[in-house]
């Protein structure tokens, strides 16, 4: 019974990685720093693997960003954990988006979770009619779209591009800048705010990596903290992620990465 409960708790913790695996025109509230309207750099395709750890369990996770033949981008990530031959949890998450001078324009988002807890969610973005069609398990609904809205995965490409552009005019190593994004969620538009802490060289399974440390801003009463480290020499892709909630720590740590120039 104890093992079953532990496995279910582990499934819940690992499922959090899907929402972490880190805007109306992407609001960059950089303490008075202004971008000059130059187009944001398009993302570079890459493939990365990570070690996911929570509650004493370990498994491998992946994230890939590809450029499609129609010039849209496709980013996906996932993980799977099996115990005694049974799948405890499997997560697959993907986003297809176009790229404009101002960044990501999401087209389709899909989240699928299997194992002990099951969930299937999809968001289709119809920008011509300004409507998002959302499906979650057996439920459906529509929501109005506003310019700059992102999804849980396309925003990671947006953040990397924002940092690349901002680094051209600002010393990010000192920290203090704030980034804010508006994400389309099933229940509402979810505003994510992040503060740049500064430069930090960290140890990963790939070796030492120069990173930019960033923390998500949460209400003081929330018993959850999220910190991400983005690899400076790999266009600010994810190198490490750590979330602490209720005293339990979950972590993603870079294992390998290949940038496709």
C-alpha positions in Angstrom: 0.0 0.0 0.0 2.8 2.4 0.9 4.6 1.6 -2.4 1.4 2.3 -4.4 0.9 5.6 -2.7 4.5 6.5 -3.3 4.2 5.7 -6.9 1.1 7.8 -7.3 2.8 10.7 -5.6 5.8 10.2 -7.9 3.5 10.2 -10.9 2.0 13.5 -9.8 5.5 15.0 -9.3 6.8 13.9 -12.7 3.7 15.2 -14.4 4.7 18.6 -13.2 7.7 18.4 -15.6 5.3 18.7 -18.5 4.1 22.1 -17.3 7.6 23.2 -16.5 9.5 21.9 -19.6 10.2 25.7 -19.1 2.5 37.2 -23.9 0.9 39.7 -25.3 3.7 40.6 -27.7 5.7 39.1 -24.9 5.9 41.8 -22.3 9.6 42.4 -21.5 9.4 44.6 -18.4 13.1 45.1 -18.1 13.3 47.8 -15.4 13.2 50.5 -18.0 15.1 48.7 -20.8 13.5 49.0 -24.2 14.0 46.8 -27.2 14.4 48.8 -30.4 11.9 46.9 -32.6 14.5 44.7 -34.4 13.1 41.3 -35.3 13.7 38.5 -32.7 16.1 35.7 -33.9 14.4 32.6 -35.1 15.0 29.5 -33.0 17.7 27.0 -33.9 16.5 23.3 -34.0 18.0 21.1 -31.3 17.7 17.8 -29.5 18.3 17.5 -25.7 18.0 14.8 -23.1 17.6 15.2 -19.4 17.6 13.2 -16.2 14.4 13.6 -14.3 14.5 13.0 -10.5 11.8 13.1 -7.8 11.2 11.2 -4.6 14.1 8.9 -5.1 13.1 7.9 -8.6 15.0 8.7 -11.8 14.1 8.5 -15.5 15.1 10.1 -18.7 13.3 13.0 -20.4 13.8 14.6 -23.8 13.0 17.8 -25.6 13.3 18.4 -29.4 12.8 21.5 -31.6 12.4 20.9 -35.3 11.8 23.1 -38.4 9.1 21.7 -40.6 8.9 21.7 -44.4 6.2 24.4 -44.2 8.5 26.6 -42.2 6.6 26.1 -39.0 8.3 24.9 -35.8 7.5 21.8 -33.8 8.7 21.4 -30.2 8.0 18.3 -28.1 9.1 16.8 -24.9 8.2 13.8 -22.8 9.2 11.2 -20.3 8.2 7.7 -19.2 8.7 5.9 -15.9 8.0 2.2 -15.4 8.1 0.3 -12.1 8.2 -3.6 -12.1 7.4 -3.6 -15.8 4.3 -1.4 -15.5 4.1 2.2 -16.8 3.7 4.5 -13.8 3.5 7.6 -15.9 4.1 8.7 -19.5 4.0 12.2 -20.7 4.1 13.6 -24.2 3.7 17.3 -24.9 4.0 19.1 -28.2 3.5 22.5 -29.8 3.5 23.7 -33.4 4.0 27.3 -34.0 5.0 29.9 -36.7 7.7 32.5 -36.2 7.2 36.2 -36.7 9.4 39.2 -36.1 7.9 39.4 -32.6 8.3 35.7 -31.9 6.2 32.5 -31.6 2.6 32.3 -33.0 1.1 29.0 -31.7 -1.0 26.9 -34.0 -1.6 23.7 -32.1 -0.8 22.4 -28.6 -1.2 18.8 -27.4 -0.6 17.3 -23.9 -1.1 13.6 -23.3 -0.5 11.8 -20.0 -0.8 8.0 -19.5 -0.2 5.6 -16.6 -1.7 5.9 -13.2 -3.2 9.3 -14.0 -4.6 9.9 -17.5 -5.2 13.2 -19.2 -5.5 14.4 -22.8 -5.7 18.1 -23.7 -5.5 20.0 -27.0 -5.6 23.6 -28.0 -6.1 24.7 -31.7 -5.3 28.3 -32.4 -7.4 29.9 -35.1 -6.0 33.4 -35.5 -8.2 34.3 -38.5 -11.3 34.0 -36.3 -9.5 34.9 -33.0 -10.8 31.7 -31.4 -9.0 28.9 -29.5 -10.7 25.5 -29.7 -9.9 23.5 -26.6 -10.5 19.9 -25.8 -9.8 18.2 -22.4 -10.6 14.5 -22.2 -14.4 14.5 -23.1 -14.9 18.2 -22.7 -14.8 21.0 -25.3 -14.9 24.8 -25.2 -13.9 27.9 -27.0 -12.0 31.0 -25.8 -11.2 34.3 -27.4 -7.7 34.8 -28.7 -5.6 38.0 -28.2 -2.4 38.8 -29.9 0.7 37.5 -28.2 -0.9 34.5 -26.4 1.4 31.5 -26.2 1.1 27.9 -25.0 3.0 25.9 -22.4 5.8 24.9 -24.9 6.0 27.7 -27.5 6.7 30.2 -24.7 10.1 28.4 -24.1 11.2 29.3 -27.6 9.9 32.8 -27.1 11.9 33.2 -23.8 15.1 32.0 -25.5 14.7 34.5 -28.3 13.9 37.3 -25.9 17.1 36.6 -24.0 19.2 36.4 -27.1 17.9 39.8 -28.2 18.1 41.4 -24.8 21.7 40.1 -24.3 22.8 42.3 -27.3 22.1 45.5 -25.4 22.1 44.4 -21.7 24.4 42.7 -19.2 22.2 39.9 -18.1 24.8 38.5 -15.8 24.0 41.1 -13.1 20.3 40.0 -13.1 17.3 42.1 -12.1 15.3 42.0 -15.4 11.8 40.7 -15.5 10.1 38.7 -18.3 6.3 38.2 -18.5 4.3 35.8 -20.7 0.6 35.1 -21.2 -0.2 31.4 -21.7 -3.5 30.0 -22.9 -4.7 27.4 -20.4 -7.9 25.4 -20.1 -9.2 27.5 -17.3 -7.9 31.0 -18.1 -5.1 33.0 -19.5 -2.2 32.2 -17.1 0.4 35.0 -16.6 3.9 33.7 -16.0 6.4 36.2 -14.6 10.1 35.4 -14.3 13.1 37.3 -12.7 16.6 37.0 -14.0 18.9 36.2 -11.0 22.2 36.3 -12.9 25.0 34.2 -14.3 25.9 30.8 -12.7 28.2 28.0 -13.8 26.6 24.7 -12.9 27.5 21.0 -13.0 25.3 18.9 -15.4 25.6 15.3 -16.6 27.2 16.9 -19.7 29.8 18.7 -17.6 30.1 22.3 -16.4 27.8 24.7 -18.2 27.6 28.5 -18.1 23.9 29.4 -17.4 21.6 32.2 -16.7 19.6 31.6 -13.5 15.9 32.6 -13.6 13.2 32.2 -11.0 9.5 32.2 -11.4 7.7 34.9 -9.4 4.9 33.5 -7.3 2.6 34.8 -4.6 4.2 34.7 -1.2 1.6 32.4 0.2 2.3 29.7 -2.5 4.3 26.8 -1.2 6.1 26.3 -4.5 9.3 27.6 -6.0 10.5 27.1 -9.6 14.1 27.9 -10.7 15.5 27.3 -14.2 19.0 27.5 -15.5 19.4 28.2 -19.3 22.6 27.3 -21.2 24.2 30.5 -22.5 26.3 28.8 -25.1 23.3 26.9 -26.4 21.0 29.8 -27.1 19.4 29.7 -23.7 18.0 26.2 -23.9 17.1 24.5 -20.6 20.1 23.1 -18.7 18.5 22.5 -15.3 15.1 22.9 -13.7 14.2 22.6 -10.0 10.9 22.9 -8.3 10.2 22.6 -4.6 6.7 22.1 -3.3 5.7 21.0 0.2 9.3 20.1 0.9 9.5 17.8 -2.1 12.1 18.5 -4.8 11.8 17.6 -8.4 14.6 18.2 -10.9 15.6 18.0 -14.6 19.3 18.0 -15.4 20.9 18.2 -18.8 22.4 15.0 -20.1 23.0 15.8 -23.8 22.3 18.5 -26.4 22.9 18.9 -30.1 22.2 22.1 -31.9 21.4 21.8 -35.6 22.8 24.8 -37.3 
